[in-house]
Amino acid sequence: MDNFIGQIELFPYGYEPVGWALCDGRLLPINAYSALFSLIGNKYGGDGQTNFALPNLKGTEPIPNTNYYIALEGIYPTRD
């Protein structure tokens, strides 16, 4: 199954799958994740020049022992 960059999914893992990051509000460097930055910008934080933040969805999981993860790799969504 192919996923879209920026897609958020709920997984029952205690680790980050390859190509995904935990939605914990962490800062990421723009130069390493430019595709994701082009989609979400600095909406969730960061300075918008060198870094940006992932959404912080910790504590919003509907099922215990699950976590939200955001896709760092995948298909770049088209805009119409």
Residue pairs with C-beta under 8 A, 6 or more apart in sequence:
2 74
2 75
3 9
3 71
3 74
3 75
4 71
4 74
4 75
4 76
4 77
5 35
5 36
5 39
5 71
5 72
5 73
5 74
5 75
5 76
5 77
6 36
6 39
6 40
6 70
6 71
6 77
7 70
7 71
7 74
8 23
8 55
8 57
8 68
8 69
8 70
8 71
9 20
9 68
9 69
9 71
10 61
10 62
10 63
10 66
10 67
10 68
10 69
11 17
11 20
11 66
11 67
11 69
12 63
12 65
12 66
13 67
13 69
14 65
14 67
16 22
16 69
17 69
19 71
19 72
19 73
19 74
20 69
20 70
20 71
20 72
21 28
21 54
21 69
21 70
21 72
22 54
22 67
22 68
22 69
23 54
23 55
23 56
23 57
23 58
23 67
23 68
23 69
23 70
24 54
24 56
24 57
24 58
25 44
25 45
25 53
25 54
25 55
25 56
25 58
26 53
26 54
27 45
27 46
27 51
27 52
27 53
28 36
28 37
28 46
28 51
28 52
28 53
28 54
29 50
29 51
30 37
30 48
30 49
30 50
30 51
30 52
31 50
33 52
33 72
35 76
36 70
36 72
37 52
39 77
40 52
40 55
41 48
41 52
42 48
42 52
42 53
44 52
44 53
44 54
44 55
44 56
45 52
45 53
46 52
46 53
54 70
55 68
55 70
57 68
58 67
60 68
61 67
61 68
